[in-house]
Every structure is written in C-alpha cells, then in structure tokens.
Amino acid sequence: METKPPSNKKELQSLLGKVNFLRRFISNLSGKTKVFSPLLRLKKEQEFRWNEEH
C-alpha cells in the first residue's frame, strides 16, 4: 500500500483504521503497529513528528 506519511494525529488514526481493516491478512499486527502508540498519545499542544523509526 503506497501512501504518504501522516502529518498529524488524525491522519495516523485514519491510516491505522485502513490497516486494521486488513488485520486478518497481517500476522502480529499489534506488534508491528505498537511503534505508533506514542504518537497517538500526544496532547494537542505537543508536536507530531514522523521520523525514520515510524
């Protein structure tokens, strides 16, 4: 799936929703997406920063 990196929390939530739709075809999905957890917990005043780790 080709897509641009999310630029904010809302876009990340949308991306994860799309990926979750395909969860039955992706083994260990929760382990593969746990790296996004800190970004999902950001407060409004905190900066959303996508980096190579993600």
PDB file of N, H, CA, C and O in Angstrom:
ATOM      1  N   MET A   1       0.840  -1.173   0.000  1.00  0.00           N
ATOM      2  CA  MET A   1       0.000   0.000   0.000  1.00  0.00           C
ATOM      3  C   MET A   1       0.888   1.240   0.000  1.00  0.00           C
ATOM      4  O   MET A   1       1.626   1.473   0.957  1.00  0.00           O
ATOM      5  N   GLU A   2       0.825   2.017  -1.041  1.00  0.00           N
ATOM      6  H   GLU A   2       0.225   1.827  -1.819  1.00  0.00           H
ATOM      7  CA  GLU A   2       1.603   3.249  -1.144  1.00  0.00           C
ATOM      8  C   GLU A   2       0.779   4.413  -0.622  1.00  0.00           C
ATOM      9  O   GLU A   2      -0.353   4.632  -1.055  1.00  0.00           O
ATOM     10  N   THR A   3       1.349   5.148   0.302  1.00  0.00           N
ATOM     11  H   THR A   3       2.268   4.970   0.654  1.00  0.00           H
ATOM     12  CA  THR A   3       0.682   6.318   0.860  1.00  0.00           C
ATOM     13  C   THR A   3       1.728   7.259   1.431  1.00  0.00           C
ATOM     14  O   THR A   3       2.827   6.830   1.780  1.00  0.00           O
ATOM     15  N   LYS A   4       1.398   8.518   1.526  1.00  0.00           N
ATOM     16  H   LYS A   4       0.504   8.867   1.242  1.00  0.00           H
ATOM     17  CA  LYS A   4       2.342   9.476   2.115  1.00  0.00           C
ATOM     18  C   LYS A   4       2.308   9.338   3.636  1.00  0.00           C
ATOM     19  O   LYS A   4       1.292   8.927   4.197  1.00  0.00           O
ATOM     20  N   PRO A   5       3.393   9.673   4.294  1.00  0.00           N
ATOM     21  CA  PRO A   5       3.416   9.582   5.760  1.00  0.00           C
ATOM     22  C   PRO A   5       2.386  10.539   6.366  1.00  0.00           C
ATOM     23  O   PRO A   5       2.162  11.623   5.827  1.00  0.00           O
ATOM     24  N   PRO A   6       1.769  10.158   7.461  1.00  0.00           N
ATOM     25  CA  PRO A   6       0.802  11.050   8.099  1.00  0.00           C
ATOM     26  C   PRO A   6       1.498  12.299   8.643  1.00  0.00           C
ATOM     27  O   PRO A   6       2.633  12.231   9.115  1.00  0.00           O
ATOM     28  N   SER A   7       0.813  13.427   8.572  1.00  0.00           N
ATOM     29  H   SER A   7      -0.109  13.482   8.188  1.00  0.00           H
ATOM     30  CA  SER A   7       1.403  14.675   9.055  1.00  0.00           C
ATOM     31  C   SER A   7       0.781  15.140  10.369  1.00  0.00           C
ATOM     32  O   SER A   7       1.205  16.144  10.941  1.00  0.00           O
ATOM     33  N   ASN A   8      -0.227  14.406  10.846  1.00  0.00           N
ATOM     34  H   ASN A   8      -0.572  13.590  10.382  1.00  0.00           H
ATOM     35  CA  ASN A   8      -0.826  14.748  12.135  1.00  0.00           C
ATOM     36  C   ASN A   8      -1.495  13.505  12.730  1.00  0.00           C
ATOM     37  O   ASN A   8      -1.570  12.456  12.091  1.00  0.00           O
ATOM     38  N   LYS A   9      -1.969  13.645  13.941  1.00  0.00           N
ATOM     39  H   LYS A   9      -1.909  14.497  14.461  1.00  0.00           H
ATOM     40  CA  LYS A   9      -2.557  12.522  14.673  1.00  0.00           C
ATOM     41  C   LYS A   9      -3.790  11.974  13.961  1.00  0.00           C
ATOM     42  O   LYS A   9      -3.985  10.760  13.916  1.00  0.00           O
ATOM     43  N   LYS A  10      -4.615  12.841  13.412  1.00  0.00           N
ATOM     44  H   LYS A  10      -4.456  13.828  13.449  1.00  0.00           H
ATOM     45  CA  LYS A  10      -5.839  12.423  12.730  1.00  0.00           C
ATOM     46  C   LYS A  10      -5.510  11.567  11.503  1.00  0.00           C
ATOM     47  O   LYS A  10      -6.175  10.561  11.255  1.00  0.00           O
ATOM     48  N   GLU A  11      -4.502  11.954  10.745  1.00  0.00           N
ATOM     49  H   GLU A  11      -3.962  12.771  10.947  1.00  0.00           H
ATOM     50  CA  GLU A  11      -4.089  11.171   9.576  1.00  0.00           C
ATOM     51  C   GLU A  11      -3.532   9.811   9.993  1.00  0.00           C
ATOM     52  O   GLU A  11      -3.758   8.816   9.305  1.00  0.00           O
ATOM     53  N   LEU A  12      -2.810   9.758  11.108  1.00  0.00           N
ATOM     54  H   LEU A  12      -2.627  10.567  11.667  1.00  0.00           H
ATOM     55  CA  LEU A  12      -2.291   8.486  11.614  1.00  0.00           C
ATOM     56  C   LEU A  12      -3.440   7.571  12.025  1.00  0.00           C
ATOM     57  O   LEU A  12      -3.414   6.374  11.739  1.00  0.00           O
ATOM     58  N   GLN A  13      -4.441   8.124  12.688  1.00  0.00           N
ATOM     59  H   GLN A  13      -4.462   9.096  12.921  1.00  0.00           H
ATOM     60  CA  GLN A  13      -5.606   7.330  13.078  1.00  0.00           C
ATOM     61  C   GLN A  13      -6.313   6.775  11.845  1.00  0.00           C
ATOM     62  O   GLN A  13      -6.762   5.629  11.848  1.00  0.00           O
ATOM     63  N   SER A  14      -6.410   7.576  10.805  1.00  0.00           N
ATOM     64  H   SER A  14      -6.045   8.507  10.803  1.00  0.00           H
ATOM     65  CA  SER A  14      -7.038   7.134   9.565  1.00  0.00           C
ATOM     66  C   SER A  14      -6.239   5.999   8.921  1.00  0.00           C
ATOM     67  O   SER A  14      -6.812   5.004   8.477  1.00  0.00           O
ATOM     68  N   LEU A  15      -4.926   6.154   8.873  1.00  0.00           N
ATOM     69  H   LEU A  15      -4.461   6.963   9.234  1.00  0.00           H
ATOM     70  CA  LEU A  15      -4.062   5.121   8.309  1.00  0.00           C
ATOM     71  C   LEU A  15      -4.198   3.814   9.087  1.00  0.00           C
ATOM     72  O   LEU A  15      -4.310   2.743   8.489  1.00  0.00           O
ATOM     73  N   LEU A  16      -4.188   3.897  10.407  1.00  0.00           N
ATOM     74  H   LEU A  16      -4.097   4.767  10.893  1.00  0.00           H
ATOM     75  CA  LEU A  16      -4.314   2.692  11.225  1.00  0.00           C
ATOM     76  C   LEU A  16      -5.682   2.037  11.047  1.00  0.00           C
ATOM     77  O   LEU A  16      -5.800   0.814  11.129  1.00  0.00           O
ATOM     78  N   GLY A  17      -6.698   2.830  10.807  1.00  0.00           N
ATOM     79  H   GLY A  17      -6.602   3.823  10.740  1.00  0.00           H
ATOM     80  CA  GLY A  17      -8.020   2.279  10.530  1.00  0.00           C
ATOM     81  C   GLY A  17      -8.022   1.469   9.248  1.00  0.00           C
ATOM     82  O   GLY A  17      -8.624   0.398   9.184  1.00  0.00           O
ATOM     83  N   LYS A  18      -7.347   1.983   8.226  1.00  0.00           N
ATOM     84  H   LYS A  18      -6.858   2.854   8.278  1.00  0.00           H
ATOM     85  CA  LYS A  18      -7.252   1.264   6.946  1.00  0.00           C
ATOM     86  C   LYS A  18      -6.456  -0.027   7.111  1.00  0.00           C
ATOM     87  O   LYS A  18      -6.839  -1.072   6.587  1.00  0.00           O
ATOM     88  N   VAL A  19      -5.351   0.053   7.838  1.00  0.00           N
ATOM     89  H   VAL A  19      -5.040   0.902   8.264  1.00  0.00           H
ATOM     90  CA  VAL A  19      -4.525  -1.130   8.079  1.00  0.00           C
ATOM     91  C   VAL A  19      -5.298  -2.156   8.907  1.00  0.00           C
ATOM     92  O   VAL A  19      -5.210  -3.357   8.653  1.00  0.00           O
ATOM     93  N   ASN A  20      -6.043  -1.687   9.883  1.00  0.00           N
ATOM     94  H   ASN A  20      -6.115  -0.711  10.089  1.00  0.00           H
ATOM     95  CA  ASN A  20      -6.809  -2.580  10.750  1.00  0.00           C
ATOM     96  C   ASN A  20      -7.866  -3.353   9.957  1.00  0.00           C
ATOM     97  O   ASN A  20      -8.201  -4.485  10.305  1.00  0.00           O
ATOM     98  N   PHE A  21      -8.381  -2.749   8.906  1.00  0.00           N
ATOM     99  H   PHE A  21      -8.108  -1.830   8.623  1.00  0.00           H
ATOM    100  CA  PHE A  21      -9.352  -3.431   8.050  1.00  0.00           C
ATOM    101  C   PHE A  21      -8.751  -4.710   7.452  1.00  0.00           C
ATOM    102  O   PHE A  21      -9.462  -5.682   7.198  1.00  0.00           O
ATOM    103  N   LEU A  22      -7.426  -4.690   7.233  1.00  0.00           N
ATOM    104  H   LEU A  22      -6.849  -3.900   7.440  1.00  0.00           H
ATOM    105  CA  LEU A  22      -6.718  -5.823   6.625  1.00  0.00           C
ATOM    106  C   LEU A  22      -6.049  -6.722   7.664  1.00  0.00           C
ATOM    107  O   LEU A  22      -5.227  -7.564   7.303  1.00  0.00           O
ATOM    108  N   ARG A  23      -6.381  -6.563   8.933  1.00  0.00           N
ATOM    109  H   ARG A  23      -7.049  -5.879   9.226  1.00  0.00           H
ATOM    110  CA  ARG A  23      -5.682  -7.254  10.023  1.00  0.00           C
ATOM    111  C   ARG A  23      -5.660  -8.766   9.901  1.00  0.00           C
ATOM    112  O   ARG A  23      -4.704  -9.404  10.343  1.00  0.00           O
ATOM    113  N   ARG A  24      -6.680  -9.348   9.318  1.00  0.00           N
ATOM    114  H   ARG A  24      -7.456  -8.830   8.959  1.00  0.00           H
ATOM    115  CA  ARG A  24      -6.699 -10.818   9.228  1.00  0.00           C
ATOM    116  C   ARG A  24      -5.635 -11.350   8.264  1.00  0.00           C
ATOM    117  O   ARG A  24      -5.314 -12.538   8.286  1.00  0.00           O
ATOM    118  N   PHE A  25      -5.092 -10.475   7.424  1.00  0.00           N
ATOM    119  H   PHE A  25      -5.352  -9.509   7.406  1.00  0.00           H
ATOM    120  CA  PHE A  25      -4.057 -10.877   6.473  1.00  0.00           C
ATOM    121  C   PHE A  25      -2.647 -10.511   6.943  1.00  0.00           C
ATOM    122  O   PHE A  25      -1.664 -10.848   6.283  1.00  0.00           O
ATOM    123  N   ILE A  26      -2.548  -9.823   8.081  1.00  0.00           N
ATOM    124  H   ILE A  26      -3.346  -9.549   8.617  1.00  0.00           H
ATOM    125  CA  ILE A  26      -1.257  -9.351   8.581  1.00  0.00           C
ATOM    126  C   ILE A  26      -0.986 -10.000   9.936  1.00  0.00           C
ATOM    127  O   ILE A  26      -1.661  -9.703  10.921  1.00  0.00           O
ATOM    128  N   SER A  27       0.002 -10.884   9.977  1.00  0.00           N
ATOM    129  H   SER A  27       0.551 -11.126   9.177  1.00  0.00           H
ATOM    130  CA  SER A  27       0.312 -11.541  11.253  1.00  0.00           C
ATOM    131  C   SER A  27       1.003 -10.555  12.194  1.00  0.00           C
ATOM    132  O   SER A  27       1.786  -9.710  11.760  1.00  0.00           O
ATOM    133  N   ASN A  28       0.704 -10.675  13.475  1.00  0.00           N
ATOM    134  H   ASN A  28       0.068 -11.362  13.827  1.00  0.00           H
ATOM    135  CA  ASN A  28       1.292  -9.834  14.518  1.00  0.00           C
ATOM    136  C   ASN A  28       1.100  -8.338  14.241  1.00  0.00           C
ATOM    137  O   ASN A  28       2.031  -7.550  14.405  1.00  0.00           O
ATOM    138  N   LEU A  29      -0.082  -7.959  13.830  1.00  0.00           N
ATOM    139  H   LEU A  29      -0.839  -8.599  13.696  1.00  0.00           H
ATOM    140  CA  LEU A  29      -0.346  -6.554  13.509  1.00  0.00           C
ATOM    141  C   LEU A  29      -0.117  -5.642  14.707  1.00  0.00           C
ATOM    142  O   LEU A  29       0.459  -4.565  14.559  1.00  0.00           O
ATOM    143  N   SER A  30      -0.550  -6.049  15.870  1.00  0.00           N
ATOM    144  H   SER A  30      -1.018  -6.925  15.990  1.00  0.00           H
ATOM    145  CA  SER A  30      -0.375  -5.188  17.048  1.00  0.00           C
ATOM    146  C   SER A  30       1.102  -4.952  17.353  1.00  0.00           C
ATOM    147  O   SER A  30       1.480  -3.854  17.763  1.00  0.00           O
ATOM    148  N   GLY A  31       1.930  -5.956  17.159  1.00  0.00           N
ATOM    149  H   GLY A  31       1.623  -6.848  16.825  1.00  0.00           H
ATOM    150  CA  GLY A  31       3.366  -5.793  17.368  1.00  0.00           C
ATOM    151  C   GLY A  31       3.999  -4.866  16.349  1.00  0.00           C
ATOM    152  O   GLY A  31       4.938  -4.134  16.658  1.00  0.00           O
ATOM    153  N   LYS A  32       3.482  -4.903  15.140  1.00  0.00           N
ATOM    154  H   LYS A  32       2.718  -5.498  14.888  1.00  0.00           H
ATOM    155  CA  LYS A  32       4.025  -4.065  14.069  1.00  0.00           C
ATOM    156  C   LYS A  32       3.575  -2.617  14.175  1.00  0.00           C
ATOM    157  O   LYS A  32       4.250  -1.723  13.667  1.00  0.00           O
ATOM    158  N   THR A  33       2.448  -2.373  14.826  1.00  0.00           N
ATOM    159  H   THR A  33       1.899  -3.100  15.239  1.00  0.00           H
ATOM    160  CA  THR A  33       1.931  -1.008  14.915  1.00  0.00           C
ATOM    161  C   THR A  33       2.153  -0.361  16.285  1.00  0.00           C
ATOM    162  O   THR A  33       1.779   0.794  16.488  1.00  0.00           O
ATOM    163  N   LYS A  34       2.755  -1.089  17.222  1.00  0.00           N
ATOM    164  H   LYS A  34       3.059  -2.027  17.058  1.00  0.00           H
ATOM    165  CA  LYS A  34       2.942  -0.519  18.566  1.00  0.00           C
ATOM    166  C   LYS A  34       3.880   0.683  18.565  1.00  0.00           C
ATOM    167  O   LYS A  34       3.835   1.498  19.487  1.00  0.00           O
ATOM    168  N   VAL A  35       4.718   0.804  17.559  1.00  0.00           N
ATOM    169  H   VAL A  35       4.755   0.141  16.811  1.00  0.00           H
ATOM    170  CA  VAL A  35       5.626   1.941  17.471  1.00  0.00           C
ATOM    171  C   VAL A  35       4.848   3.257  17.308  1.00  0.00           C
ATOM    172  O   VAL A  35       5.386   4.329  17.586  1.00  0.00           O
ATOM    173  N   PHE A  36       3.599   3.181  16.865  1.00  0.00           N
ATOM    174  H   PHE A  36       3.162   2.310  16.640  1.00  0.00           H
ATOM    175  CA  PHE A  36       2.784   4.382  16.675  1.00  0.00           C
ATOM    176  C   PHE A  36       2.122   4.857  17.964  1.00  0.00           C
ATOM    177  O   PHE A  36       1.621   5.981  18.017  1.00  0.00           O
ATOM    178  N   SER A  37       2.110   4.037  18.986  1.00  0.00           N
ATOM    179  H   SER A  37       2.517   3.125  18.943  1.00  0.00           H
ATOM    180  CA  SER A  37       1.411   4.372  20.235  1.00  0.00           C
ATOM    181  C   SER A  37       1.806   5.725  20.824  1.00  0.00           C
ATOM    182  O   SER A  37       0.922   6.495  21.199  1.00  0.00           O
ATOM    183  N   PRO A  38       3.100   6.044  20.919  1.00  0.00           N
ATOM    184  CA  PRO A  38       3.445   7.357  21.482  1.00  0.00           C
ATOM    185  C   PRO A  38       2.861   8.523  20.673  1.00  0.00           C
ATOM    186  O   PRO A  38       2.480   9.543  21.246  1.00  0.00           O
ATOM    187  N   LEU A  39       2.791   8.378  19.370  1.00  0.00           N
ATOM    188  H   LEU A  39       3.100   7.549  18.904  1.00  0.00           H
ATOM    189  CA  LEU A  39       2.224   9.449  18.546  1.00  0.00           C
ATOM    190  C   LEU A  39       0.724   9.587  18.769  1.00  0.00           C
ATOM    191  O   LEU A  39       0.181  10.688  18.686  1.00  0.00           O
ATOM    192  N   LEU A  40       0.059   8.482  19.050  1.00  0.00           N
ATOM    193  H   LEU A  40       0.500   7.587  19.118  1.00  0.00           H
ATOM    194  CA  LEU A  40      -1.385   8.528  19.286  1.00  0.00           C
ATOM    195  C   LEU A  40      -1.715   9.134  20.646  1.00  0.00           C
ATOM    196  O   LEU A  40      -2.834   9.602  20.857  1.00  0.00           O
ATOM    197  N   ARG A  41      -0.766   9.132  21.560  1.00  0.00           N
ATOM    198  H   ARG A  41       0.143   8.752  21.389  1.00  0.00           H
ATOM    199  CA  ARG A  41      -0.991   9.665  22.905  1.00  0.00           C
ATOM    200  C   ARG A  41      -0.628  11.142  23.035  1.00  0.00           C
ATOM    201  O   ARG A  41      -0.732  11.702  24.126  1.00  0.00           O
ATOM    202  N   LEU A  42      -0.211  11.776  21.958  1.00  0.00           N
ATOM    203  H   LEU A  42      -0.127  11.322  21.072  1.00  0.00           H
ATOM    204  CA  LEU A  42       0.194  13.180  22.023  1.00  0.00           C
ATOM    205  C   LEU A  42      -0.973  14.081  22.400  1.00  0.00           C
ATOM    206  O   LEU A  42      -2.107  13.859  21.974  1.00  0.00           O
ATOM    207  N   LYS A  43      -0.690  15.083  23.190  1.00  0.00           N
ATOM    208  H   LYS A  43       0.231  15.264  23.536  1.00  0.00           H
ATOM    209  CA  LYS A  43      -1.674  16.110  23.522  1.00  0.00           C
ATOM    210  C   LYS A  43      -1.701  17.129  22.382  1.00  0.00           C
ATOM    211  O   LYS A  43      -0.787  17.160  21.557  1.00  0.00           O
ATOM    212  N   LYS A  44      -2.725  17.949  22.332  1.00  0.00           N
ATOM    213  H   LYS A  44      -3.467  17.924  23.002  1.00  0.00           H
ATOM    214  CA  LYS A  44      -2.867  18.931  21.251  1.00  0.00           C
ATOM    215  C   LYS A  44      -1.669  19.870  21.156  1.00  0.00           C
ATOM    216  O   LYS A  44      -1.258  20.242  20.057  1.00  0.00           O
ATOM    217  N   GLU A  45      -1.111  20.253  22.297  1.00  0.00           N
ATOM    218  H   GLU A  45      -1.445  19.950  23.190  1.00  0.00           H
ATOM    219  CA  GLU A  45      -0.012  21.216  22.288  1.00  0.00           C
ATOM    220  C   GLU A  45       1.337  20.581  21.930  1.00  0.00           C
ATOM    221  O   GLU A  45       2.313  21.298  21.706  1.00  0.00           O
ATOM    222  N   GLN A  46       1.401  19.255  21.873  1.00  0.00           N
ATOM    223  H   GLN A  46       0.608  18.673  22.055  1.00  0.00           H
ATOM    224  CA  GLN A  46       2.649  18.576  21.532  1.00  0.00           C
ATOM    225  C   GLN A  46       2.782  18.436  20.016  1.00  0.00           C
ATOM    226  O   GLN A  46       1.791  18.285  19.301  1.00  0.00           O
ATOM    227  N   GLU A  47       4.022  18.491  19.547  1.00  0.00           N
ATOM    228  H   GLU A  47       4.826  18.614  20.128  1.00  0.00           H
ATOM    229  CA  GLU A  47       4.293  18.428  18.113  1.00  0.00           C
ATOM    230  C   GLU A  47       4.276  16.983  17.611  1.00  0.00           C
ATOM    231  O   GLU A  47       4.879  16.094  18.213  1.00  0.00           O
ATOM    232  N   PHE A  48       3.580  16.770  16.508  1.00  0.00           N
ATOM    233  H   PHE A  48       3.091  17.492  16.020  1.00  0.00           H
ATOM    234  CA  PHE A  48       3.550  15.469  15.842  1.00  0.00           C
ATOM    235  C   PHE A  48       4.782  15.408  14.951  1.00  0.00           C
ATOM    236  O   PHE A  48       4.936  16.227  14.044  1.00  0.00           O
ATOM    237  N   ARG A  49       5.659  14.443  15.202  1.00  0.00           N
ATOM    238  H   ARG A  49       5.534  13.777  15.938  1.00  0.00           H
ATOM    239  CA  ARG A  49       6.891  14.350  14.416  1.00  0.00           C
ATOM    240  C   ARG A  49       7.068  12.929  13.902  1.00  0.00           C
ATOM    241  O   ARG A  49       7.339  12.014  14.679  1.00  0.00           O
ATOM    242  N   TRP A  50       6.917  12.746  12.606  1.00  0.00           N
ATOM    243  H   TRP A  50       6.697  13.490  11.975  1.00  0.00           H
ATOM    244  CA  TRP A  50       7.114  11.455  11.952  1.00  0.00           C
ATOM    245  C   TRP A  50       8.601  11.321  11.661  1.00  0.00           C
ATOM    246  O   TRP A  50       9.202  12.257  11.132  1.00  0.00           O
ATOM    247  N   ASN A  51       9.214  10.185  11.989  1.00  0.00           N
ATOM    248  H   ASN A  51       8.725   9.425  12.418  1.00  0.00           H
ATOM    249  CA  ASN A  51      10.637  10.004  11.698  1.00  0.00           C
ATOM    250  C   ASN A  51      10.889   8.612  11.126  1.00  0.00           C
ATOM    251  O   ASN A  51       9.950   7.851  10.893  1.00  0.00           O
ATOM    252  N   GLU A  52      12.144   8.286  10.905  1.00  0.00           N
ATOM    253  H   GLU A  52      12.907   8.904  11.094  1.00  0.00           H
ATOM    254  CA  GLU A  52      12.517   7.015  10.271  1.00  0.00           C
ATOM    255  C   GLU A  52      12.077   5.796  11.076  1.00  0.00           C
ATOM    256  O   GLU A  52      11.828   4.736  10.501  1.00  0.00           O
ATOM    257  N   GLU A  53      11.978   5.930  12.385  1.00  0.00           N
ATOM    258  H   GLU A  53      12.180   6.791  12.852  1.00  0.00           H
ATOM    259  CA  GLU A  53      11.540   4.825  13.241  1.00  0.00           C
ATOM    260  C   GLU A  53      10.134   4.371  12.854  1.00  0.00           C
ATOM    261  O   GLU A  53       9.812   3.186  12.942  1.00  0.00           O
ATOM    262  N   HIS A  54       9.318   5.297  12.436  1.00  0.00           N
ATOM    263  H   HIS A  54       9.579   6.260  12.365  1.00  0.00           H
ATOM    264  CA  HIS A  54       7.928   5.004  12.109  1.00  0.00           C
ATOM    265  C   HIS A  54       7.856   4.527  10.678  1.00  0.00           C
ATOM    266  O   HIS A  54       6.771   4.220  10.184  1.00  0.00           O
TER     267      HIS A  54
END
